[in-house]
């Protein structure tokens, strides 16, 4: 009993130092093995290289940010709807490249902009009877293909498009070119670089699709986090993305 009391007394003496050590752990130590980063295989922004690594323009930006923040993370490439669902429900999860909308505003912590996406309507080349020049004309003439939970779907809903009759959704935006070819839809919305990379992956010539009209407003693309993410991780990333100006 005397030995037990002695050890208990020693533990009590050391407890404040142990707590201080835990409080001073670096974000990397806190996040190692727990921080998850999700994205979709969109080719133009994020993809998987021949070695099986997550790559792409936005991916490299995010990796550079995490390196500056001193963080380690596991990257996963998922269908967009699943990536969105995971990021919205799992703490210590980041998602990119995601557009910031009113619907999404309170679902994530918006860490910073990492890109921009244009909004262009495309048809199959040669479909001269499909030539809308406004959203109202699109509603009356065509069915638009968009990805499920994609920002383009939110845009169409906000613009008064009816699901099923005026637009259809797919698990991945990359499926839309095939749906235009099959006649299931007459238009798709995409950033030019986005469509170009999708067609290359599908081995479909770019000349098979033609831009009809574009809208002046596009979408800034962000790196965002689940709101239950460790505040120290949020702080480290924010400082890495927005370093204080040198005086």
KOLLO-110835 format. One record per residue: z, x, y of N, C-alpha, C in turn; chain. Coordinates in pm, 1 decimal. Layout:
KOLLO-110835
PT        nzz        nxx        nyy       cazz       caxx       cayy        czz        cxx        cyy   mol
PT          Z          X          Y          Z          X          Y          Z          X          Y     A
...
END
This chain:
KOLLO-110835
PT        nzz        nxx        nyy       cazz       caxx       cayy        czz        cxx        cyy   mol
PT        0.0       83.2     -120.7        0.0        0.0        0.0        0.0       86.9      126.0     A
PT       77.4      198.1      116.9       84.6      288.4      231.6      -52.2      349.1      260.0     A
PT     -124.3      385.7      152.4     -258.3      442.7      168.7     -352.9      340.1      229.6     A
PT     -341.6      212.6      184.4     -427.2      106.3      237.8     -403.7       86.4      386.8     A
PT     -273.0       83.8      424.3     -241.2       64.7      567.1     -292.7      181.3      650.3     A
PT     -285.0      300.7      593.4     -332.5      418.3      665.6     -482.8      410.0      690.6     A
PT     -557.6      366.2      586.1     -702.9      353.8      601.9     -740.2      242.8      698.0     A
PT     -663.6      133.6      693.0     -689.4       22.8      783.9     -666.5       65.2      927.7     A
PT     -560.9      143.2      948.5     -531.8      192.4     1083.7     -643.1      283.8     1132.4     A
PT     -693.2      369.3     1040.7     -802.3      459.2     1078.4     -929.0      381.9     1113.4     A
PT     -956.5      274.2     1035.1    -1074.0      191.7     1062.8    -1062.9      125.5     1199.1     A
PT     -944.1       76.4     1231.1     -924.4       12.6     1361.5     -945.3      111.5     1474.8     A
PT     -905.5      236.3     1452.7     -924.9      337.6     1556.6    -1072.5      368.7     1578.1     A
PT    -1149.2      362.8     1468.7    -1291.0      400.1     1477.6    -1381.5      282.3     1512.3     A
PT    -1330.2      160.0     1499.2    -1414.1       42.2     1519.9    -1482.9       40.9     1656.3     A
PT    -1411.7       68.8     1766.9    -1481.5       68.2     1897.7    -1598.5      165.4     1902.5     A
PT    -1582.2      282.5     1835.4    -1691.4      379.1     1835.7    -1808.3      330.0     1751.7     A
PT    -1779.1      261.9     1640.5    -1885.7      206.6     1558.1    -1962.9       99.5     1633.0     A
PT    -1890.4       14.7     1705.6    -1957.2      -90.2     1783.9    -2043.3      -30.0     1892.9     A
PT    -1993.0       75.7     1956.0    -2070.7      142.0     2061.1    -2197.8      203.0     2002.9     A
PT    -2187.4      261.1     1883.0    -2304.0      318.8     1819.1    -2408.6      212.6     1790.0     A
PT    -2366.8       96.5     1741.9    -2460.3      -12.4     1713.8    -2527.8      -58.3     1841.4     A
PT    -2451.8      -65.4     1950.4    -2507.4     -112.9     2077.8    -2609.0      -15.7     2133.5     A
PT    -2596.4      113.7     2094.1    -2685.4      214.8     2150.5    -2806.3      243.8     2062.9     A
PT    -2819.5      173.2     1950.4    -2934.9      195.8     1864.9    -3063.3      171.2     1942.5     A
PT    -3163.1      252.5     1918.1    -3291.3      237.7     1986.6    -3362.4      113.1     1937.8     A
PT    -3456.2       56.7     2018.4    -3535.6      -57.6     1972.1    -3607.8      -27.4     1841.3     A
PT    -3650.0       99.3     1822.6    -3719.9      133.4     1699.1    -3629.1      114.8     1579.4     A
PT    -3502.9      154.3     1594.8    -3409.0      139.1     1484.3    -3382.7       -7.8     1455.8     A
PT    -3374.6      -87.3     1560.6    -3351.8     -230.1     1543.1    -3471.3     -298.6     1481.1     A
PT    -3590.7     -254.5     1519.9    -3711.1     -326.5     1479.2    -3771.0     -275.3     1349.3     A
PT    -3732.3     -155.4     1306.2    -3796.1      -94.5     1190.4    -3787.1     -185.5     1068.8     A
PT    -3902.2     -222.8     1016.7    -3906.2     -307.9      899.9    -3889.6     -454.4      929.3     A
PT    -3863.1     -492.0     1053.4    -3839.5     -632.5     1084.8    -3940.4     -689.8     1183.4     A
PT    -3998.6     -606.1     1268.3    -4092.0     -654.9     1368.1    -4228.4     -678.5     1304.0     A
PT    -4277.4     -801.7     1315.0    -4406.3     -839.3     1257.1    -4504.0     -869.8     1369.6     A
PT    -4627.3     -821.1     1355.5    -4733.0     -848.9     1452.1    -4846.3     -918.8     1378.2     A
PT    -4883.9    -1038.1     1424.3    -4989.2    -1114.0     1356.5    -5108.9    -1131.0     1449.3     A
PT    -5226.1    -1137.3     1388.1    -5350.1    -1158.9     1459.8    -5450.3    -1218.0     1361.9     A
PT    -5570.1    -1246.0     1409.5    -5674.6    -1297.6     1321.5    -5784.6    -1193.8     1306.2     A
PT    -5865.3    -1210.1     1202.6    -5978.2    -1121.2     1179.6    -6096.5    -1170.7     1262.2     A
PT    -6095.9    -1136.0     1391.0    -6197.6    -1187.2     1483.0    -6310.0    -1087.5     1508.1     A
PT    -6301.2     -970.1     1447.5    -6403.9     -864.8     1455.8    -6412.6     -800.0     1593.6     A
PT    -6427.3     -877.8     1698.3    -6448.0     -817.0     1829.9    -6317.3     -768.5     1891.6     A
PT    -6204.1     -829.1     1854.2    -6075.5     -789.4     1910.0    -5983.5     -727.4     1805.8     A
PT    -5985.9     -781.1     1686.4    -5901.0     -730.9     1578.8    -5972.0     -752.5     1446.3     A
PT    -5964.3     -652.6     1359.7    -6033.5     -660.7     1231.6    -5967.3     -564.5     1135.0     A
PT    -6020.3     -557.7     1015.0    -5970.8     -465.0      913.2    -6080.0     -361.7      886.4     A
PT    -6046.8     -233.3      900.3    -6147.8     -129.0      880.6    -6168.4     -102.0      731.4     A
PT    -6266.9      -19.1      696.4    -6296.0        7.4      554.4    -6177.6       63.7      476.2     A
PT    -6082.7      126.0      545.1    -5964.8      181.2      478.3    -5852.8       78.2      461.1     A
PT    -5877.6      -44.9      508.9    -5777.4     -149.8      494.7    -5676.5     -155.9      607.4     A
PT    -5699.8      -80.9      715.0    -5608.7      -80.4      829.4    -5652.4     -182.3      934.0     A
PT    -5555.5     -240.9     1002.6    -5586.2     -332.4     1111.7    -5639.9     -250.7     1228.8     A
PT    -5756.9     -289.7     1279.7    -5823.0     -212.6     1384.2    -5881.3     -308.0     1487.8     A
PT    -5962.7     -253.2     1578.6    -6024.6     -334.6     1681.9    -5970.4     -302.1     1819.7     A
PT    -6043.5     -349.2     1921.4    -6011.3     -316.1     2060.5    -5870.1     -358.8     2099.2     A
PT    -5837.3     -484.3     2076.1    -5704.7     -533.8     2114.1    -5596.4     -473.6     2027.1     A
PT    -5628.9     -451.5     1900.1    -5531.2     -391.6     1809.6    -5486.2     -255.8     1860.7     A
PT    -5580.8     -174.3     1905.1    -5545.1      -41.9     1954.0    -5458.5      -51.3     2078.8     A
PT    -5489.2     -147.5     2165.7    -5405.8     -167.0     2284.6    -5262.3     -200.4     2245.8     A
PT    -5247.0     -290.5     2149.5    -5112.8     -331.5     2107.2    -5040.5     -214.9     2040.4     A
PT    -5109.9     -139.8     1957.0    -5047.2      -23.9     1892.4    -5002.1       79.0     1995.7     A
PT    -5083.0      100.5     2098.6    -5045.0      195.4     2204.0    -4920.8      146.2     2278.3     A
PT    -4913.9       15.8     2303.7    -4797.7      -41.2     2372.0    -4671.6      -21.8     2289.3     A
PT    -4681.0      -49.8     2159.6    -4564.1      -35.1     2072.5    -4521.0      110.7     2060.9     A
PT    -4618.5      201.7     2061.1    -4584.6      344.5     2057.1    -4507.4      384.6     2181.4     A
PT    -4554.9      339.7     2298.4    -4483.0      370.5     2422.8    -4344.4      307.7     2423.8     A
PT    -4330.9      192.9     2358.6    -4201.4      123.9     2354.9    -4108.1      183.0     2249.5     A
PT    -4159.0      272.9     2166.0    -4076.9      331.0     2061.4    -4049.6      235.4     1946.7     A
PT    -4143.5      145.2     1921.0    -4125.5       42.4     1818.8    -4218.2       63.5     1700.6     A
PT    -4169.4       28.5     1583.0    -4250.5       24.8     1462.9    -4268.7     -120.5     1421.5     A
PT    -4385.2     -152.9     1364.9    -4412.1     -291.9     1329.2    -4506.8     -298.5     1211.2     A
PT    -4498.5     -409.0     1140.1    -4594.4     -439.6     1034.3    -4700.1     -533.2     1091.4     A
PT    -4827.6     -497.6     1074.9    -4938.8     -579.9     1123.0    -4993.5     -662.8     1007.2     A
PT    -5022.9     -790.7     1035.2    -5084.9     -877.8      936.4    -5201.9     -951.7      999.8     A
PT    -5315.3     -952.4      929.5    -5432.1    -1028.4      973.2    -5435.3    -1158.1      892.7     A
PT    -5432.4    -1271.2      963.9    -5424.3    -1402.7      899.7    -5527.3    -1496.3      962.6     A
PT    -5561.4    -1607.0      894.7    -5638.0    -1711.4      963.8    -5561.2    -1755.3     1087.8     A
PT    -5634.5    -1788.2     1194.9    -5568.4    -1811.4     1322.7    -5459.4    -1918.1     1315.1     A
PT    -5486.0    -2029.8     1248.1    -5386.8    -2137.8     1242.5    -5257.6    -2088.9     1178.5     A
PT    -5269.1    -2005.7     1075.9    -5149.4    -1953.9     1009.4    -5078.2    -1850.0     1095.9     A
PT    -5156.3    -1761.1     1159.3    -5095.9    -1661.7     1248.3    -5018.6    -1730.7     1360.4     A
PT    -5077.0    -1834.8     1414.8    -5012.0    -1911.1     1522.8    -4882.2    -1972.8     1473.1     A
PT    -4886.4    -2031.9     1353.7    -4767.8    -2098.6     1298.5    -4655.7    -1997.9     1270.6     A
PT    -4691.6    -1882.2     1214.9    -4591.3    -1779.6     1187.1    -4526.7    -1730.9     1316.3     A
PT    -4608.9    -1701.5     1416.9    -4556.2    -1649.3     1543.8    -4469.3    -1751.9     1615.0     A
PT    -4500.1    -1879.5     1599.3    -4423.7    -1984.0     1667.0    -4291.0    -2013.2     1598.6     A
PT    -4274.7    -1970.3     1474.3    -4154.6    -2008.2     1398.6    -4069.6    -1890.2     1352.0     A
PT    -4125.0    -1769.9     1347.6    -4051.2    -1656.3     1293.4    -4001.3    -1564.9     1405.2     A
PT    -3868.0    -1542.9     1415.1    -3816.1    -1448.3     1514.5    -3871.2    -1307.8     1490.7     A
PT    -3867.9    -1225.8     1594.4    -3916.7    -1087.0     1586.9    -4061.7    -1080.5     1541.4     A
PT    -4142.6    -1172.0     1597.5    -4285.1    -1174.5     1566.4    -4366.8    -1172.9     1694.9     A
PT    -4469.0    -1088.6     1697.9    -4563.4    -1082.4     1809.6    -4696.7    -1138.8     1763.4     A
PT    -4775.8    -1191.2     1858.4    -4909.4    -1240.9     1827.9    -5006.0    -1198.5     1937.8     A
PT    -5129.4    -1167.4     1897.9    -5236.2    -1133.8     1992.4    -5368.2    -1166.6     1925.0     A
PT    -5475.8    -1182.5     1994.5    -5489.1    -1205.0     2137.5    -5485.7    -1355.9     2158.8     A
PT    -5390.3    -1403.6     2233.1    -5365.0    -1545.5     2245.1    -5377.3    -1588.3     2390.8     A
PT    -5445.0    -1700.9     2412.6    -5460.3    -1753.7     2548.1    -5334.7    -1830.0     2588.0     A
PT    -5302.7    -1822.6     2713.4    -5182.4    -1888.4     2766.6    -5220.1    -2024.5     2824.1     A
PT    -5167.9    -2129.3     2763.4    -5198.0    -2265.5     2806.5    -5068.5    -2341.6     2830.2     A
PT    -5078.7    -2458.2     2894.6    -4960.6    -2539.8     2920.0    -4892.1    -2581.0     2790.1     A
PT    -4972.5    -2612.0     2689.4    -4916.8    -2653.8     2560.8    -4837.0    -2542.3     2495.4     A
PT    -4880.6    -2419.7     2514.0    -4817.2    -2305.6     2448.5    -4709.0    -2240.0     2532.0     A
PT    -4699.1    -2276.4     2658.6    -4616.3    -2202.4     2753.8    -4473.8    -2178.0     2703.8     A
PT    -4408.3    -2281.4     2652.1    -4268.2    -2269.1     2611.9    -4250.6    -2227.5     2465.9     A
PT    -4360.5    -2207.1     2395.9    -4351.3    -2169.5     2254.4    -4340.0    -2019.2     2235.1     A
PT    -4375.1    -1941.9     2340.7    -4377.5    -1796.6     2328.8    -4320.7    -1731.2     2453.6     A
PT    -4285.6    -1605.0     2438.6    -4256.4    -1518.4     2553.2    -4385.0    -1442.2     2582.3     A
PT    -4435.9    -1455.9     2703.8    -4565.9    -1398.1     2738.3    -4544.0    -1258.2     2794.3     A
PT    -4576.8    -1158.3     2713.3    -4542.8    -1020.5     2745.3    -4640.4     -955.5     2842.4     A
PT    -4767.7     -993.4     2835.0    -4864.5     -936.1     2927.8    -5006.8     -956.7     2881.3     A
PT    -5100.0     -949.1     2975.8    -5241.3     -970.4     2945.3    -5301.7     -844.2     2884.6     A
PT    -5383.8     -862.8     2780.3    -5450.1     -749.1     2716.2    -5601.4     -767.9     2706.9     A
PT    -5654.2     -878.3     2763.4    -5798.1     -900.3     2757.4    -5837.3    -1028.3     2827.1     A
PT    -5965.0    -1066.0     2811.6    -6016.7    -1187.7     2874.3    -6131.1    -1241.3     2789.3     A
PT    -6138.7    -1374.0     2779.1    -6242.6    -1437.6     2699.6    -6323.0    -1534.8     2784.3     A
PT    -6455.4    -1523.0     2779.8    -6543.1    -1617.4     2848.7    -6559.1    -1744.0     2765.0     A
PT    -6601.2    -1850.7     2829.9    -6623.1    -1978.5     2760.8    -6769.5    -2017.9     2777.2     A
PT    -6848.5    -1998.3     2670.6    -6992.3    -2024.9     2672.3    -7026.8    -2119.8     2557.9     A
PT    -7110.8    -2220.8     2586.6    -7159.3    -2312.4     2484.1    -7290.0    -2259.4     2425.7     A
PT    -7299.3    -2260.9     2292.9    -7419.0    -2213.8     2223.0    -7475.7    -2324.4     2134.0     A
PT    -7608.8    -2320.6     2119.1    -7679.1    -2407.6     2024.5    -7765.0    -2320.3     1934.0     A
PT    -7820.5    -2379.7     1829.2    -7920.2    -2309.0     1750.0    -8046.2    -2289.6     1833.1     A
PT    -8103.3    -2174.2     1827.4    -8225.8    -2147.1     1902.8    -8337.8    -2239.2     1854.6     A
PT    -8408.8    -2297.8     1949.7    -8517.4    -2388.6     1915.5    -8479.7    -2535.5     1921.3     A
PT    -8348.4    -2564.7     1927.7    -8303.9    -2704.0     1937.1    -8315.8    -2749.1     2082.8     A
PT    -8439.4    -2764.2     2129.6    -8462.3    -2793.7     2271.3    -8412.4    -2931.3     2312.9     A
PT    -8392.2    -3019.4     2216.6    -8339.9    -3151.8     2251.1    -8192.0    -3150.2     2282.6     A
PT    -8126.6    -3038.2     2256.0    -7983.1    -3023.9     2285.9    -7971.2    -2932.6     2406.8     A
PT    -7957.0    -2992.2     2524.8    -7955.3    -2911.7     2647.4    -7857.7    -2966.5     2750.2     A
PT    -7732.0    -2992.1     2713.0    -7635.3    -3042.4     2811.4    -7603.9    -2936.2     2916.7     A
PT    -7576.0    -2981.9     3037.9    -7542.7    -2891.3     3146.4    -7407.2    -2924.5     3209.2     A
PT    -7329.4    -3007.9     3142.1    -7195.7    -3042.2     3189.2    -7113.2    -3088.2     3070.4     A
PT    -6983.2    -3092.1     3087.8    -6896.1    -3137.6     2979.1    -6920.8    -3284.0     2945.3     A
PT    -6948.8    -3365.0     3045.9    -6975.1    -3506.8     3019.9    -7102.4    -3523.8     2937.6     A
PT    -7202.6    -3441.6     2962.8    -7324.9    -3447.6     2883.9    -7300.2    -3399.5     2741.1     A
PT    -7211.4    -3302.1     2725.7    -7175.9    -3256.9     2590.8    -7111.6    -3370.4     2512.3     A
PT    -7022.1    -3444.5     2576.5    -6952.8    -3554.8     2509.7    -7049.8    -3659.3     2456.4     A
PT    -7156.8    -3683.2     2531.5    -7248.1    -3791.6     2495.5    -7359.8    -3749.0     2400.9     A
PT    -7379.6    -3616.6     2384.8    -7495.7    -3573.1     2305.0    -7461.8    -3499.5     2177.7     A
PT    -7341.0    -3439.9     2173.5    -7323.0    -3339.5     2069.4    -7182.7    -3341.1     2009.8     A
PT    -7173.1    -3276.7     1896.0    -7044.0    -3249.8     1834.0    -7021.1    -3098.4     1840.5     A
PT    -6904.8    -3059.9     1889.6    -6873.4    -2918.8     1912.9    -6783.2    -2866.7     1801.9     A
PT    -6808.3    -2746.0     1756.6    -6725.3    -2682.3     1654.9    -6627.9    -2584.8     1720.5     A
PT    -6500.0    -2595.9     1684.4    -6397.0    -2503.8     1733.4    -6300.7    -2471.6     1619.7     A
PT    -6225.9    -2364.0     1634.6    -6125.1    -2327.7     1536.6    -5999.4    -2410.5     1553.5     A
PT    -5935.2    -2441.8     1443.3    -5810.4    -2517.6     1446.2    -5701.2    -2438.1     1518.0     A
PT    -5632.2    -2502.6     1612.8    -5528.0    -2439.8     1695.0    -5585.1    -2332.7     1787.1     A
PT    -5716.3    -2324.7     1797.4    -5778.5    -2229.2     1889.3    -5766.2    -2282.7     2031.6     A
PT    -5769.1    -2192.3     2129.6    -5759.2    -2234.2     2268.6    -5874.8    -2325.2     2307.0     A
PT    -5989.9    -2307.4     2240.1    -6104.7    -2393.7     2270.3    -6077.0    -2538.6     2229.9     A
PT    -6002.7    -2558.1     2121.8    -5965.7    -2694.3     2084.4    -5875.6    -2756.0     2190.7     A
PT    -5779.5    -2679.5     2238.6    -5691.7    -2729.9     2344.7    -5772.6    -2763.9     2469.3     A
PT    -5871.0    -2680.2     2499.7    -5955.7    -2705.8     2615.8    -6031.7    -2836.8     2601.0     A
PT    -6088.5    -2860.9     2482.1    -6163.5    -2984.3     2460.0    -6072.7    -3107.4     2466.9     A
PT    -5955.6    -3097.8     2407.8    -5861.6    -3210.3     2412.3    -5823.5    -3241.3     2556.9     A
PT    -5793.1    -3136.6     2632.9    -5757.2    -3154.3     2773.7    -5872.9    -3214.0     2852.8     A
PT    -5997.1    -3184.8     2811.0    -6116.0    -3236.1     2880.2    -6157.0    -3374.4     2832.2     A
PT    -6079.5    -3433.7     2742.0    -6104.3    -3570.8     2699.8    -6194.3    -3586.5     2579.4     A
PT    -6217.1    -3479.6     2503.2    -6300.5    -3489.3     2383.4    -6220.7    -3554.0     2269.7     A
PT    -6288.2    -3638.0     2191.8    -6224.0    -3707.1     2080.2    -6245.9    -3629.2     1951.5     A
PT    -6140.0    -3601.3     1874.9    -6156.4    -3529.3     1748.1    -6237.7    -3611.7     1649.0     A
PT    -6320.7    -3542.3     1573.6    -6401.6    -3609.9     1472.6    -6536.2    -3655.0     1524.6     A
PT    -6536.3    -3727.7     1636.1    -6662.4    -3779.5     1688.4    -6727.5    -3685.5     1789.3     A
PT    -6646.0    -3614.4     1868.2    -6702.2    -3526.2     1969.8    -6675.5    -3378.2     1942.8     A
PT    -6582.6    -3349.2     1853.2    -6563.7    -3211.2     1809.8    -6500.5    -3209.5     1671.2     A
PT    -6525.2    -3099.2     1597.8    -6464.4    -3078.4     1467.6    -6396.3    -2941.9     1466.9     A
PT    -6295.8    -2926.8     1383.1    -6222.2    -2800.8     1374.6    -6241.5    -2737.2     1237.2     A
PT    -6229.0    -2605.2     1235.0    -6235.6    -2528.3     1111.1    -6113.9    -2436.9     1104.7     A
PT    -6086.7    -2381.7      986.7    -5973.4    -2290.6      974.5    -5995.6    -2162.4     1052.8     A
PT    -6121.6    -2128.1     1075.5    -6154.7    -2007.3     1150.6    -6276.3    -2033.8     1237.4     A
PT    -6270.8    -1983.9     1360.3    -6383.9    -1996.9     1451.8    -6510.3    -1936.1     1392.3     A
PT    -6494.4    -1840.1     1301.4    -6608.6    -1771.5     1242.5    -6693.4    -1864.5     1155.5     A
PT    -6636.7    -1978.6     1115.1    -6711.4    -2072.7     1032.6    -6809.0    -2157.1     1115.0     A
PT    -6792.5    -2158.9     1245.9    -6873.3    -2247.7     1330.2    -7023.6    -2218.6     1325.1     A
PT    -7069.7    -2092.6     1327.0    -7214.5    -2071.6     1317.5    -7276.1    -2136.4     1193.6     A
PT    -7207.1    -2129.6     1080.0    -7257.8    -2191.4      957.7    -7263.4    -2343.0      969.7     A
PT    -7165.8    -2400.0     1040.0    -7163.2    -2546.1     1055.3    -7275.1    -2594.1     1147.5     A
PT    -7312.7    -2510.6     1244.3    -7429.7    -2545.7     1325.0    -7556.2    -2539.0     1240.6     A
PT    -7564.9    -2439.9     1155.9    -7682.9    -2427.2     1070.2    -7694.0    -2542.8      971.3     A
PT    -7579.7    -2595.9      927.6    -7581.8    -2706.5      831.7    -7602.2    -2841.6      898.7     A
PT    -7590.5    -2846.0     1032.8    -7605.8    -2971.3     1104.5    -7477.2    -3049.1     1122.3     A
PT    -7364.8    -2994.2     1075.1    -7236.8    -3063.2     1089.6    -7191.8    -3066.8     1235.4     A
PT    -7237.9    -2971.7     1315.5    -7209.0    -2968.1     1458.9    -7333.8    -2918.2     1529.8     A
PT    -7342.1    -2945.8     1659.7    -7460.6    -2905.5     1736.2    -7430.8    -2793.0     1835.0     A
PT    -7303.3    -2773.8     1869.6    -7265.8    -2671.0     1966.3    -7140.3    -2599.2     1918.5     A
PT    -7124.1    -2478.5     1964.9    -6998.9    -2406.2     1948.0    -6963.7    -2340.3     2080.5     A
PT    -6837.4    -2306.2     2098.5    -6792.0    -2235.8     2218.4    -6744.2    -2098.0     2175.9     A
PT    -6785.7    -1995.6     2248.8    -6742.7    -1860.3     2214.0    -6763.2    -1766.7     2331.7     A
PT    -6690.0    -1658.1     2331.0    -6719.3    -1545.2     2418.7    -6842.8    -1475.4     2361.7     A
PT    -6935.0    -1427.2     2445.1    -7055.6    -1361.9     2392.7    -7027.0    -1248.8     2294.4     A
PT    -6929.9    -1162.7     2325.4    -6895.5    -1054.1     2232.6    -6836.6    -1110.3     2103.7     A
PT    -6758.9    -1216.2     2116.8    -6699.2    -1279.0     2000.0    -6806.9    -1332.5     1905.0     A
PT    -6903.7    -1406.5     1960.0    -7010.0    -1462.4     1876.2    -7094.5    -1351.1     1815.1     A
PT    -7123.7    -1248.8     1894.4    -7205.6    -1137.8     1845.3    -7141.5    -1072.8     1723.3     A
PT    -7010.1    -1050.5     1729.7    -6941.6     -986.3     1617.6    -6932.1    -1079.5     1497.6     A
PT    -6915.4    -1209.0     1522.9    -6911.3    -1305.0     1413.1    -7044.6    -1310.1     1339.0     A
PT    -7153.1    -1312.2     1415.1    -7285.4    -1318.1     1353.3    -7315.6    -1189.8     1275.3     A
PT    -7269.4    -1077.1     1328.1    -7290.2     -951.4     1256.3    -7216.6     -953.0     1122.9     A
PT    -7096.4    -1007.0     1123.8    -7019.5    -1013.7      999.2    -7083.3    -1110.1      900.5     A
PT    -7140.9    -1218.7      952.1    -7208.9    -1315.3      866.4    -7349.4    -1270.6      827.9     A
PT    -7394.7    -1160.5      888.3    -7531.6    -1108.9      868.8    -7635.7    -1213.0      910.0     A
PT    -7608.6    -1275.9     1023.7    -7698.6    -1374.8     1082.2    -7756.4    -1315.3     1210.3     A
PT    -7886.3    -1314.5     1229.4    -7945.9    -1257.9     1351.6    -7896.2    -1330.6     1477.4     A
PT    -7865.5    -1251.5     1580.9    -7819.7    -1309.6     1707.3    -7922.7    -1406.1     1764.8     A
PT    -8050.2    -1381.2     1737.9    -8156.9    -1462.2     1797.0    -8154.3    -1607.3     1748.1     A
PT    -8079.1    -1634.8     1644.7    -8072.5    -1771.5     1593.4    -7987.2    -1863.1     1681.5     A
PT    -7912.3    -1803.0     1777.1    -7826.3    -1883.0     1864.0    -7859.9    -1854.7     2009.9     A
PT    -7847.8    -1959.3     2091.5    -7886.5    -1950.0     2232.0    -7777.2    -2009.4     2319.9     A
PT    -7741.6    -1936.9     2426.9    -7644.1    -1987.6     2522.9    -7706.7    -2100.0     2604.6     A
PT    -7633.8    -2210.8     2620.2    -7682.4    -2325.2     2697.0    -7625.5    -2323.0     2838.6     A
PT    -7495.3    -2318.8     2847.2    -7432.1    -2304.3     2978.9    -7292.0    -2250.2     2960.2     A
PT    -7240.6    -2191.5     3065.3    -7105.0    -2135.1     3061.4    -7021.1    -2199.4     3169.9     A
PT    -6892.3    -2202.4     3146.6    -6799.1    -2255.7     3245.3    -6739.1    -2140.9     3324.8     A
PT    -6715.9    -2162.0     3453.7    -6669.2    -2051.0     3537.4    -6532.4    -1999.2     3496.7     A
PT    -6447.6    -2088.4     3446.4    -6313.8    -2043.2     3409.5    -6313.4    -1992.4     3266.0     A
PT    -6251.4    -1877.8     3245.7    -6233.6    -1825.1     3111.7    -6087.2    -1829.8     3074.9     A
PT    -6049.2    -1745.4     2982.1    -5910.7    -1743.0     2936.4    -5859.1    -1600.7     2930.1     A
PT    -5756.7    -1566.5     3010.0    -5689.0    -1438.6     2989.1    -5624.7    -1439.6     2850.5     A
PT    -5628.2    -1326.3     2783.3    -5570.9    -1315.2     2649.1    -5445.8    -1227.5     2654.4     A
PT    -5342.7    -1269.5     2584.0    -5210.5    -1208.6     2597.1    -5157.1    -1153.2     2466.1     A
PT    -5059.3    -1066.1     2480.7    -4965.1    -1032.3     2375.0    -4841.1    -1116.5     2400.2     A
PT    -4798.7    -1192.0     2299.4    -4686.2    -1283.1     2316.6    -4588.0    -1266.1     2201.5     A
PT    -4467.0    -1317.8     2220.9    -4361.6    -1302.6     2120.1    -4293.3    -1435.5     2094.5     A
PT    -4242.7    -1450.5     1973.5    -4157.0    -1564.4     1942.9    -4034.1    -1558.6     2033.6     A
PT    -3991.1    -1671.4     2089.9    -3879.6    -1669.3     2186.4    -3746.2    -1623.7     2127.7     A
PT    -3733.0    -1624.7     1994.1    -3608.4    -1579.4     1931.5    -3612.0    -1430.7     1898.0     A
PT    -3711.6    -1360.2     1947.8    -3721.7    -1216.3     1924.0    -3607.7    -1142.7     1994.0     A
PT    -3558.1    -1036.5     1931.7    -3448.9     -957.5     1987.4    -3479.7     -920.8     2132.9     A
PT    -3390.3     -953.2     2226.5    -3415.1     -923.5     2369.0    -3443.2     -776.4     2396.4     A
PT    -3385.3     -686.7     2314.5    -3409.0     -543.5     2336.5    -3552.9     -505.9     2301.6     A
PT    -3610.4     -576.5     2203.9    -3751.2     -554.9     2171.6    -3838.9     -605.1     2285.6     A
PT    -3806.6     -724.3     2335.4    -3880.7     -781.7     2449.4    -3876.4     -686.2     2567.9     A
PT    -3757.9     -634.5     2597.1    -3742.3     -545.0     2711.9    -3822.9     -416.6     2693.6     A
PT    -3817.5     -359.8     2573.7    -3890.0     -234.7     2548.6    -4040.3     -253.6     2564.3     A
PT    -4093.6     -365.4     2514.2    -4237.4     -390.5     2525.5    -4275.6     -418.4     2670.1     A
PT    -4193.8     -497.8     2738.6    -4222.1     -530.3     2879.1    -4226.9     -403.8     2963.9     A
PT    -4132.7     -313.7     2941.0    -4131.5     -188.4     3016.9    -4250.4     -100.4     2980.6     A
PT    -4293.2     -105.3     2855.1    -4409.4      -26.7     2812.9    -4539.0      -80.6     2874.0     A
PT    -4545.1     -213.3     2893.9    -4664.9     -275.1     2950.9    -4665.9     -271.1     3101.2     A
PT    -4546.6     -275.7     3162.2    -4535.6     -280.9     3308.0    -4437.1     -174.8     3354.5     A
PT    -4472.4      -46.6     3342.7    -4378.3       58.5     3383.4    -4350.7       51.5     3533.1     A
PT    -4226.8       82.4     3574.0    -4195.6       80.6     3716.1    -4279.5      181.9     3791.6     A
PT    -4318.1      146.6     3914.3    -4399.8      238.3     3995.5    -4317.4      359.6     4037.2     A
PT    -4379.2      473.1     4026.7    -4311.1      594.9     4069.8    -4300.1      597.3     4221.6     A
PT    -4187.8      643.0     4269.2    -4166.1      650.5     4414.7    -4184.6      792.7     4464.8     A
END
